[in-house]
């Protein structure tokens, strides 16, 4: 197999694995919500916050300065690299950072149930950031551009209150 073909096969496998890994939690949430409606969101959101509590101490080592929005953005840089999400920071500073993500492999799965991304993944991201800096927040994914909502890109916006 030539080098280009090997590289293409490797990228295809990574894409499949990333989509495969994203599907199970999304399907669980989708089925709970379809079965129990808004009441189903309560345990899902509780679990998302518990998960953030588990991961925040682990991911905190990535953040050089918890009082700097761009430094908090390193959490996204790390996980985006694992998830097949590609983007770049358009605005960054101590109080505000904004990343535009134009490629998101998992979004193809999340489009089947956009609230998984818009609600669950946002809660995990926001709670994680807040556990590292209680004055920081991730703007809700349903208030910014998001591929699962039909936009061409996703935006991640982090801000720190004065």
C-alpha positions as CSV (number, residue, x, y, z in Angstrom):
1,X,0.0,0.0,0.0
2,X,1.5,3.4,-0.9
3,X,2.0,6.1,1.7
4,X,-0.9,8.3,0.6
5,X,-3.3,5.4,0.6
6,X,-2.1,4.3,4.1
7,X,-2.6,7.8,5.4
8,X,-6.1,8.0,3.9
9,X,-7.0,4.6,5.5
10,X,-5.7,5.8,8.9
11,X,-7.7,9.0,8.7
12,X,-10.9,7.0,7.7
13,X,-10.4,4.6,10.6
14,X,-10.0,7.5,13.0
15,X,-13.2,9.2,11.7
16,X,-15.1,5.9,12.1
17,X,-13.9,5.4,15.6
18,X,-14.7,9.0,16.6
19,X,-18.2,8.7,15.3
20,X,-18.6,5.3,16.8
21,X,-17.6,6.5,20.2
22,X,-19.9,9.4,20.0
23,X,-23.0,7.4,19.1
24,X,-23.6,5.3,22.3
25,X,-23.9,8.2,24.8
26,X,-26.0,10.2,22.3
27,X,-28.4,7.3,21.8
28,X,-28.8,6.8,25.5
29,X,-29.7,10.4,26.0
30,X,-32.0,10.4,23.0
31,X,-33.9,7.3,24.2
32,X,-34.2,8.6,27.8
33,X,-35.6,12.0,26.5
34,X,-37.9,10.3,24.0
35,X,-39.2,8.0,26.8
36,X,-39.5,10.6,29.6
37,X,-39.6,14.0,28.0
38,X,-38.4,17.0,30.0
39,X,-38.4,14.9,33.2
40,X,-35.7,12.7,31.5
41,X,-33.4,15.6,31.3
42,X,-33.0,15.9,35.1
43,X,-30.9,12.7,35.6
44,X,-29.0,13.4,32.3
45,X,-28.1,16.9,33.4
46,X,-27.2,15.6,36.9
47,X,-24.9,13.0,35.3
48,X,-23.3,15.6,33.1
49,X,-22.5,17.7,36.1
50,X,-21.1,14.7,38.0
51,X,-19.0,13.8,35.0
52,X,-17.6,17.4,34.9
53,X,-16.7,17.0,38.6
54,X,-14.8,13.9,37.8
55,X,-12.9,15.3,34.9
56,X,-12.2,18.9,36.1
57,X,-9.3,17.9,38.4
58,X,-7.8,15.8,35.7
59,X,-8.0,18.4,33.0
60,X,-7.0,21.3,35.3
61,X,-3.4,20.5,34.6
62,X,-3.8,21.8,31.1
63,X,-4.7,25.3,32.2
64,X,-1.7,27.6,32.9
65,X,-3.8,30.4,34.3
66,X,-7.5,29.8,35.4
67,X,-8.1,33.5,35.3
68,X,-7.3,33.7,31.6
69,X,-10.1,32.7,29.2
70,X,-7.7,31.5,26.5
71,X,-5.9,29.4,29.0
72,X,-9.2,27.8,29.9
73,X,-9.6,27.2,26.2
74,X,-6.8,24.7,26.4
75,X,-9.4,22.2,27.7
76,X,-11.1,22.5,24.3
77,X,-7.8,22.2,22.4
78,X,-7.0,19.0,24.1
79,X,-10.4,17.3,23.7
80,X,-10.9,18.7,20.2
81,X,-7.7,16.9,19.1
82,X,-9.1,13.6,20.4
83,X,-12.5,14.1,18.9
84,X,-11.6,15.1,15.3
85,X,-12.6,18.7,15.8
86,X,-10.6,21.3,14.0
87,X,-10.7,25.0,14.6
88,X,-8.8,28.1,15.6
89,X,-9.0,30.8,18.2
90,X,-10.3,34.0,16.6
91,X,-10.4,36.1,19.7
92,X,-8.4,35.5,22.8
93,X,-7.5,37.3,26.0
94,X,-7.7,37.4,29.7
95,X,-11.5,37.9,29.9
96,X,-12.8,36.5,26.6
97,X,-11.8,33.8,24.1
98,X,-13.6,32.6,21.0
99,X,-12.9,29.6,18.9
100,X,-14.4,28.8,15.5
101,X,-14.5,25.1,14.7
102,X,-15.2,24.3,11.1
103,X,-14.7,20.5,11.2
104,X,-16.4,18.4,13.7
105,X,-16.5,14.6,13.0
106,X,-18.9,13.9,15.9
107,X,-21.4,16.4,14.7
108,X,-22.5,14.0,12.0
109,X,-23.7,11.7,14.8
110,X,-25.1,14.5,17.0
111,X,-27.2,15.9,14.1
112,X,-29.5,12.9,14.8
113,X,-30.3,14.5,18.2
114,X,-28.8,18.0,18.4
115,X,-29.8,18.5,22.0
116,X,-27.1,16.0,23.0
117,X,-24.5,18.6,21.9
118,X,-26.5,21.7,22.7
119,X,-27.4,20.7,26.2
120,X,-25.3,17.7,27.5
121,X,-22.0,18.6,26.0
122,X,-22.5,22.3,26.9
123,X,-23.2,21.4,30.5
124,X,-20.1,19.2,30.7
125,X,-18.0,22.0,29.2
126,X,-19.5,24.8,31.3
127,X,-19.3,22.9,34.6
128,X,-15.8,21.8,33.9
129,X,-14.7,25.4,33.3
130,X,-16.7,26.7,36.3
131,X,-15.0,24.1,38.6
132,X,-11.7,25.5,37.5
133,X,-12.8,29.1,37.7
134,X,-16.2,29.9,39.3
135,X,-16.2,33.3,37.5
136,X,-15.8,31.8,34.1
137,X,-18.5,30.4,31.8
138,X,-18.9,28.8,28.4
139,X,-21.7,30.6,26.5
140,X,-24.5,28.0,25.9
141,X,-24.0,26.2,22.6
142,X,-27.6,27.0,21.7
143,X,-26.8,30.7,21.8
144,X,-23.8,30.5,19.4
145,X,-23.2,29.0,16.0
146,X,-23.3,25.2,16.0
147,X,-23.0,22.7,13.2
148,X,-25.7,20.5,14.7
149,X,-28.1,23.4,14.3
150,X,-27.4,23.8,10.6
151,X,-24.6,26.4,10.9
152,X,-21.4,26.1,8.8
153,X,-19.3,26.1,12.0
154,X,-19.4,25.9,15.8
155,X,-18.3,28.7,18.1
156,X,-16.9,28.2,21.6
157,X,-17.0,31.3,23.6
158,X,-15.5,31.5,27.1
159,X,-15.8,34.6,29.2
160,X,-14.8,35.5,32.7
161,X,-16.8,38.0,34.8
162,X,-14.9,40.9,36.3
